[in-house]
Amino acid sequence: MREIAAILEDNADRLNAMRACLRYALPAVEAAFFENAAEMITWFRTHFEDVALISLDHDLPLKVETGRTIDCGTGRQVADYLASELPTCPVIVHSSNDPCARGMFQVLSDAGWPCRRVYPCDDTKWIADAWLPEIQSMVSDGWIVFRP
């Protein structure tokens, strides 16, 4: 059984910083990155039991591919999906959109998901300064549990 950190994030600089932190804090954990809420939800349907950590941004882009606009959705859509499932791992909400992040955190908490909130700031500095310590705390608190 694999261990996966599933992360909803569309910013390339943030993704690179998150990859580095995951290699440091959770070297045996594979990372699955998504920039589209619907794609992440679809992925969960076949990989849910392998996920050790979820981290969600809220604001996602509108992308133009082959002449058509694609709405990548929001982290709230993923939070609402997770709230309909039994909690299986911790979730970090890492959005600078404070009202929407509070809503995501609340719907997940109300559904029993162990949640933490991180406030992005200082470009990508917050990833090592705030996001990484939350992951380390989740491991030491027993929220991130590695299966045999």
C-alpha positions in Angstrom: 0.0 0.0 0.0 1.4 3.4 -1.0 1.3 6.6 1.1 0.3 9.7 -0.7 0.1 13.4 0.1 -2.7 14.9 -2.1 -2.3 18.6 -2.7 -4.5 21.1 -4.5 -2.3 23.9 -5.6 -1.9 25.8 -8.9 1.2 27.9 -8.3 4.5 26.4 -9.6 6.7 28.1 -7.1 4.6 26.9 -4.2 4.5 23.3 -5.7 8.3 23.3 -5.8 8.6 24.5 -2.2 6.0 21.9 -1.1 7.8 19.1 -2.9 11.1 20.0 -1.1 9.3 20.1 2.3 7.6 16.8 1.7 10.9 15.1 0.7 12.3 16.4 4.0 9.4 15.7 6.4 7.8 12.6 4.7 10.5 11.1 2.5 8.6 7.8 2.0 5.4 9.6 0.9 4.5 10.1 -2.7 3.0 13.5 -3.7 0.0 13.9 -6.0 -0.5 17.5 -7.1 -3.7 18.9 -8.6 -4.7 22.3 -9.9 -8.3 21.2 -10.8 -10.8 20.4 -8.1 -12.9 18.0 -10.2 -9.8 16.1 -11.2 -8.7 15.7 -7.5 -12.2 14.5 -6.5 -12.2 12.0 -9.4 -8.7 10.8 -8.3 -9.9 10.4 -4.7 -12.5 7.9 -5.8 -9.7 5.3 -6.6 -6.9 6.4 -4.3 -8.6 7.5 -1.1 -7.3 4.6 1.0 -3.7 5.5 0.1 -3.8 9.2 1.2 -1.9 10.1 4.4 -2.3 13.9 4.1 -4.4 16.4 2.2 -3.6 20.0 1.7 -6.1 22.4 -0.1 -5.8 25.8 -1.6 -9.0 27.6 -2.5 -8.6 29.9 -5.5 -7.8 28.0 -8.7 -7.3 29.3 -12.2 -9.3 29.6 -15.3 -7.2 27.9 -18.0 -7.3 28.2 -21.7 -6.6 24.9 -23.5 -7.1 24.3 -27.2 -9.1 27.5 -27.5 -11.6 26.8 -24.7 -11.7 28.1 -21.1 -11.6 25.5 -18.3 -12.7 26.5 -14.8 -10.5 24.6 -12.4 -13.0 25.1 -9.6 -12.2 25.8 -5.9 -10.9 24.1 -2.9 -14.3 24.4 -1.3 -15.6 21.8 -3.9 -13.0 19.4 -2.6 -13.7 20.2 1.0 -17.4 19.6 0.4 -16.6 16.2 -1.2 -14.4 15.3 1.7 -17.1 16.3 4.2 -19.3 13.6 2.6 -16.7 10.9 3.3 -15.5 9.4 6.6 -12.3 11.1 7.8 -9.2 9.1 7.0 -6.3 11.6 7.4 -5.5 15.1 8.3 -6.2 18.1 6.1 -4.3 21.4 5.9 -6.2 24.4 4.4 -3.6 26.7 2.9 -5.4 29.5 1.2 -4.9 33.3 1.5 -8.6 33.8 0.7 -9.5 34.1 4.4 -13.4 33.9 4.2 -13.3 30.9 1.8 -10.6 29.2 3.8 -12.6 29.6 7.0 -15.6 28.0 5.3 -13.5 25.1 4.1 -12.0 24.6 7.5 -15.4 24.7 9.2 -17.1 22.2 6.8 -14.2 19.8 7.3 -14.1 20.2 11.1 -17.8 19.8 11.3 -17.5 16.5 9.4 -14.8 15.3 11.8 -11.7 15.7 9.7 -8.6 16.7 11.7 -7.7 20.1 10.2 -5.1 22.7 10.5 -5.0 26.1 8.8 -2.0 27.8 7.3 -1.9 31.4 6.2 0.2 32.0 3.0 2.5 35.0 3.2 6.0 36.1 2.1 5.9 34.5 -1.3 6.7 30.9 -0.6 8.5 31.4 2.7 5.4 30.3 4.6 5.7 26.8 3.2 8.9 26.1 5.2 7.9 28.3 8.1 4.3 27.3 8.7 3.1 24.5 6.4 6.1 22.2 7.1 5.8 22.5 10.9 2.1 21.6 10.7 3.0 18.4 8.9 5.7 17.6 11.4 3.2 18.3 14.2 0.7 16.0 12.6 3.2 13.2 12.5 4.3 13.7 16.1 0.6 14.0 17.2 -0.2 10.7 15.4 -2.5 12.3 12.8 -0.3 11.1 10.0 0.1 7.4 10.4 2.1 5.2 8.1 0.5 1.8 7.3 2.7 -1.3 7.5 
